[in-house]
Amino acid sequence: MAQVTLNVEGMSCNHCVKAVEGALEKVGATGKVSLETKQVNVEYDESKLNVEDLKAAIEDQGYDVV
């Protein structure tokens, strides 16, 4: 399993946390959001996903990965 930390703009509440973590779960990754740092720590299987897949899943929810 690989791990990456992504900076996500636009998150401000628990709904945002659930949206981002849920989007990652749908593509087969596990995410842990920190509203304080505006980051999500993601664990994923490199043989099935790449960072661009993770970014797309988050951006589809209306957040910006920077």
N, C-alpha and C positions, 0 to 999 in steps of 0.2 A: 504494500500500500504506500502511496505517495502522499505527501502533505504539502499544502501551499497556504499562504495567508494572502487574502485579497482585500484591498481597500475599496469600500463601497460607500458611495455618496447617496444621500437621500433617505437614509434610515433614521427614524426618530422615535419609534415606539415599539411596543411588543408585537403589534400587528406586522410591522416591518420585519421583525426577527422571525416570526412564524412564516412569513411569505418567502424570505430568503432561504431559511433552513428547509422549508417544504419543497421549494423549487430544486434545491440540490438533491434532496432525497428522491425526487421523481426521476432524476437522471442517474441515480445509483451512487451518489456521494453522501458523505456525512459532513454537515457544517455546524459550527458553533459560532454564533454571532456575538460580538461585543459592541453594544451601542456606544459605550464610552470612547472606544478607539475608532469606531466606524470601520471595523474589520471583521472578516469572517475567516476562521481557520477551517480548512477543508481537508478531509481525508478521502482519497479516491483510488480506484484501481487504474493504474496507468495503462493496462492492456485494453481497457474499455473506454476510458475518457482521457481528455487532455484539458489543459487550462482554458483553451478557447471554448470548449463545451461548458465548462463551469461558468465562465463569464456570460455566455449566451443565456444560460438558464436564469441567472440573476438579472440580467438586463431585460429579459422577457417579462419580468415582474415590475419593470419600471424604474429600476435603480441603475446607477452608473458605476461601473467598475473602473477605477482609475489606477 
